[in-house]
Amino acid sequence: MKTVIIHGQNHKGSTCNIARSLAEKIGGELTEFFLPRDFGEFCAGCTICFKESETKCPHYQKLSPITAAIDEADVIILASPVYVYHATGQMKAFLDHYGWRWLIHRPEERMFKKQGVCISTAAGGGMKSTNKDMYHSLFFWGTAKIYKFGIGVAAIDWQSVSEKKKKKIDKATDSIARKIKKKYGRVKPGLKTKGWFFIMRLVQRSGWNEADVKYWKEKGWTGNKRPWKN
């Protein structure tokens, strides 16, 4: 099994330690990226990825190694500490670059067989809204199964987190890891994802964006083919 972690910060604090612990429990091959160290560009808002091709994005080459790792992974972990009740700016800037991959445009078919995890921590609160920031992208990429874990650690670094909190975290990551391994190789999207897919399928049968319409037709998705079927 291959896992990729996208860390929404450069430092290795509580969020990083939890994400790494989960990946270790899942087992297999791990690839990590830290933002903004490995990618720190802001979307230019040029819309060329929508209108023509993502390969024409001015940041395409810089983003390519992360895109390739996401495509090859079985499990995608998005991990961000809470910054003012939301994901970090660098995580948001990163996710902004994948608007073209949303269901309304040109989703990658391999996403419909992958599992994703959103992880967030804070000294206090804001984990729910932070995980939601990341969940939206995983969901609209077509990720088949998504787990969320957020916890207030009542500390500003991992060393200061109480043993009681760490035991709670350990129990939660054990549970998520078991579920991921159980579903490995046979995960399928739920009704919500399929519902959105069929709505977008109707949109693309007439469509307004030539690049998207062409993509869906080439995949056979406006006909009888489905990305979650072999």
Residue pairs with C-beta under 8 A, 6 or more apart in sequence:
1 26
1 27
1 28
1 29
1 74
1 75
1 181
1 184
2 28
2 29
2 30
2 31
2 72
2 73
2 74
2 75
3 23
3 26
3 28
3 29
3 30
3 31
3 73
3 74
3 75
3 76
3 77
4 30
4 31
4 32
4 33
4 69
4 70
4 72
4 73
4 75
4 76
4 77
5 19
5 20
5 23
5 30
5 31
5 32
5 33
5 77
5 79
6 33
6 35
6 66
6 76
6 77
6 78
6 79
6 91
6 94
7 15
7 16
7 19
7 32
7 33
7 34
7 35
7 79
7 80
8 15
8 35
8 78
8 79
8 80
8 81
8 87
8 88
8 90
8 91
8 94
9 15
9 16
9 34
9 35
9 80
9 81
9 88
9 90
10 34
10 35
10 36
10 37
12 158
13 81
13 121
13 156
13 157
13 158
14 81
14 121
14 153
14 155
14 157
14 158
14 161
15 79
15 80
15 81
15 119
15 120
15 121
16 79
16 158
17 158
18 79
18 119
18 121
18 149
18 151
18 169
18 173
19 77
19 79
19 117
19 119
20 32
21 169
21 170
21 173
22 77
22 117
22 119
22 149
22 173
22 176
22 177
23 30
23 75
23 77
24 30
25 173
25 174
25 177
26 75
26 177
26 180
26 181
27 181
28 74
31 69
31 73
33 39
33 65
33 66
33 69
35 88
35 90
35 91
35 93
35 94
36 90
36 93
38 65
38 66
39 59
39 62
39 63
39 66
39 94
40 90
40 93
41 58
41 59
41 62
41 63
41 93
41 97
42 93
42 96
43 93
43 96
43 97
43 99
44 57
44 58
44 59
46 57
46 58
48 56
48 57
49 56
49 57
49 97
49 99
49 100
50 99
50 100
50 105
50 209
50 211
50 212
51 209
51 211
52 211
53 211
54 60
54 100
54 101
54 106
57 63
57 97
59 97
63 97
66 94
70 76
71 108
71 110
73 114
74 114
74 115
74 184
75 114
75 115
75 116
75 117
75 180
76 114
76 115
76 116
76 117
76 138
76 143
77 116
77 117
77 119
78 91
78 116
78 117
78 118
78 119
78 134
78 137
78 138
79 118
79 119
79 120
80 87
80 88
80 91
80 119
80 120
80 130
80 133
80 134
81 88
81 120
81 121
81 122
81 130
82 120
82 121
82 122
82 125
82 126
82 127
82 130
83 89
83 130
84 126
85 125
85 126
85 129
85 130
86 92
86 126
86 129
86 130
86 133
87 95
87 120
87 130
87 133
87 134
91 133
91 134
92 133
95 133
95 134
95 137
98 137
98 141
99 105
100 106
101 107
101 108
101 111
101 141
102 137
102 140
102 141
103 140
103 141
103 142
103 196
103 197
103 200
104 140
104 200
104 203
104 212
105 209
105 212
105 215
106 211
106 212
106 215
106 216
107 140
107 141
107 142
107 227
108 141
108 142
109 142
109 219
109 227
111 141
111 142
111 143
111 144
111 227
112 142
112 143
112 144
112 188
112 189
112 193
112 227
112 228
113 144
113 187
113 188
113 228
114 143
114 144
114 187
115 143
115 144
115 145
115 146
115 147
115 180
115 183
115 184
115 187
116 138
116 143
116 145
116 146
116 147
117 146
117 147
117 148
117 149
117 176
117 180
118 131
118 134
118 135
118 138
118 146
118 147
118 148
118 149
118 150
119 131
119 148
119 149
119 150
120 126
120 127
120 130
120 131
120 134
120 149
120 150
121 127
121 150
121 151
121 152
121 153
122 130
122 150
122 152
122 153
123 152
123 153
123 154
123 155
123 156
124 152
124 154
125 152
127 150
127 151
127 152
128 150
130 150
131 148
131 149
131 150
135 146
135 148
138 146
139 146
139 192
139 193
140 196
142 189
142 193
142 197
142 227
143 189
143 193
144 187
144 188
144 189
144 190
144 193
144 228
145 183
145 187
145 189
145 190
147 176
147 179
147 180
149 172
149 173
149 176
151 165
151 168
151 169
151 172
153 161
153 165
154 161
154 162
154 165
155 161
155 162
155 165
161 169
188 228
189 197
189 228
194 228
197 221
197 226
197 227
201 216
201 221
201 222
204 212
204 213
204 216
204 217
204 221
204 222
205 222
207 213
207 216
216 222
219 225
219 227
221 227
